[in-house]
Amino acid sequence: MKKKAESIAGDMLRLLDEALRDPRQLYRYHVTEKTERGNEVVERTFEKFDTKTAREMASLLRELSAIQEGREAGGSASGVIVLPEDAGTDEKS
């Protein structure tokens, strides 16, 4: 199962890479327009950069990279989780 997940992650990373090679990719939006046939969802390109999609793609890239490297998303490659220091302790020497 792990190898299959890694393979799928690799395939999705290739698709993500292909999409990002298009310089206008993050300027395209799906919008609803009224037409003679009623409301239709159409693709339009605007000058505004789609930051929401950029964040989602970055998150997806991190998750897929973690899967491909054989570790859990959000974890560390070594399997060690580093917890923040306790702010309540006062270490004076």
N, C-alpha and C positions, 0 to 999 in steps of 0.2 A: 504494500500500500504506500509506503514511504517513497519508494522509487517512482511509482506512478504519479504521486503528488509532485515530486521534483520534476518529472518530465512535463507535466501539465504547466507547472510554474515556468519552465523554460519556454514552452510554446507561447504562453501569455506574455512573457517578457519580450519575445520576438515581435509579437503583434503590437505591443506598446511601443517598442522601438520604431517599428514601421509607421505607426500613427504619428509619432513625434518628429519624424523626418519631414513631415508636411509643415512648412512654416506658418500656415494659416490655421492649423488644427485647433489651437486654443483661442481662436477668434470666431469659431463657428458656433451657432446656437440653433436650437430647435425652437421655433416660435409657432404659435397658432395664428393663422390668418383667415379672415373671412373671404371666401371665394364664391363664384357662382354655383359651386357644388356644395356649399356649406362651409363649416370650419374644417380647416386642414392644418396638420402640423407639417411645416416646411423647414428646410435648413437655410439659414441666412448667415452671411459673414459680415461682421461688424468690426469697427476699429477697437472696441473694448476687449481687452484681454480677459479671458474667463478664469479668474483666480480660483473659484470653487473647483472647477475641473482640474486645474493645475495641482491643487492640494490633494484631491482625490487620486490623481495619477501618481503623485509623489508617495502617498501612503501605500498605494497598490505596489509600486516599485519596491518599497522597503519590505512589504510582506512577501512578495514573490521572491525577492533576493534571499530572504531568510529561509523560505521553504527550499529553494534551490541549493542553499548551503547546508541543508539538512538540520536546521535548528528551528525552534519555535519562534514565530514572529513576536517581537518585543523582548525576547530573551537575549542571552549572550551566547556567543559561539562556544565558550568553554563550559556552559551549563551553570555558571556561577552568577548569582544575582547580587549586585552590590546595592545595599540599602543605604539611605542617607543617614548621616550622623544624627544622633539625638540632639536636638537643639537645646534641650533642657539641661544637659550636662555642662559643667564648668570645669575645664581642665586647666588649673593654675598650678605651676610648679613652684 
